[in-house]
Amino acid sequence: MTRLRVAIAGAGIGRQHAAAFAGLPQRFELVALCDPNDERRQALATEFGIARTTSSFDELLADGEVDVVDICTPQSLHFGQAKAALAAGRHVICEKPVVGSLADCDALIAAERASQRRVMPVFQYRFGVGLQKLLHLVARGVTGRHYLSTAETTWRRGPTYFATAWRGSLSQAMGGCLLTQAIHAHDAITITLGEVRKVYAAIATRVNPVETEDCAAATLTFADGSLATLAVTLGSADDTSRLRFHFEHLTAQSSLTPYTMTAEPWTWIPADAAAAARIADALADFRPRAEGFAGQFERFHDALTTGEAMPVTLADARTSLELLTALYHSAATGSAVDLPIVATHPAYRGWS
């Protein structure tokens, strides 16, 4: 099996990435690490046995022993770093959000195409076995028509979290709870239910003295006319996430655990005995795979070495960015936003 040599840029969330790569030793080798904080960089390098470290992203790209650059830096750096990594002939893994506008996403799609390398945005929640089972049932057609679904991201984030100053900065973080905390739950909604056609949203900063929103509420209308609601706050007394889907033949609810809500256990409520039998039959041929970062990285390796489809594409990231753009533009204007958002839309080049 071909081992891909990985360099990580950013030792914050990069630590979780490193742990996932280290758990797949036949597929990946961690060879280099970049972070401007000497103490944090050295600690991560020591923990995972990473031989080469640097504070310079340019120096990281100059390392000829790197196949994949894994970008785990602050959001505002992603676009420039991803383009530079492609230009240097590297495949790219990039944390969310990949970029801060639909215009930048379209430019990165063009850069990927010209480079003949691949960019994989990180949406590790997609690979939770609970959500994968629901996607399996939807694909088999046994859920029936969709009626309404809800996504709740109710977490607690206060002064300790925002002590990392860029997190509350609109120019550096590019957004608040909609972008940083709730993006994965909202991705789960859209990959399950399909194209969004209308968005209405309101945001507020109620919990923390920061520039970015920490409360949000929204309604979505899908192409088939069905609905979803999104609720987000950083002022909850505890950390809870919940996805709840209502279909003609099935109501499905995720666990409440904030970082693993797409993993099992899920609650499955068939509408009747006949629906229960069809659902059981459909799940009989479901085969679970690895979850989380490890599950996504394993599939990434398969895509590069065996020709499987890329598990998450820039087109997927664009769908997520289009929803974010619509949410922020609706909140700013007080009006509903119709999708798709085209290049002439006032928010195409950025919501902020």
Secondary structure, 3 states (H helix, E strand, C coil): CCCEEEEEECCCCHHHHHHHHHCCCCCEEEEEEECCCHHHHHHHHHHHCCCEEECCHHHHHCCCCCCEEEECCCHHHHHHHHHHHHHCCCEEEECCCCCCCHHHHHHHHHHHHHHCCCEEECCHHHHCHHHHHHHHHHHHCCCCCEEEEEEEEEEECCHHHHCCHHHHCHHHHCCCHHHHCCHHHHHHHHHHHCCEEEEEEEEECCCCCCCCCCEEEEEEEECCCCEEEEEEECEEEEEEEEEEEEECCEEEECCCCCCCCCCCCCEEEECCHHHHHHHHHHHCCCCCCCCHHHHHHHHHHHHHHHCCCCCCCHHHHHHHHHHHHHHHHHHHHCCCEECCCCCCCCCCCCCC
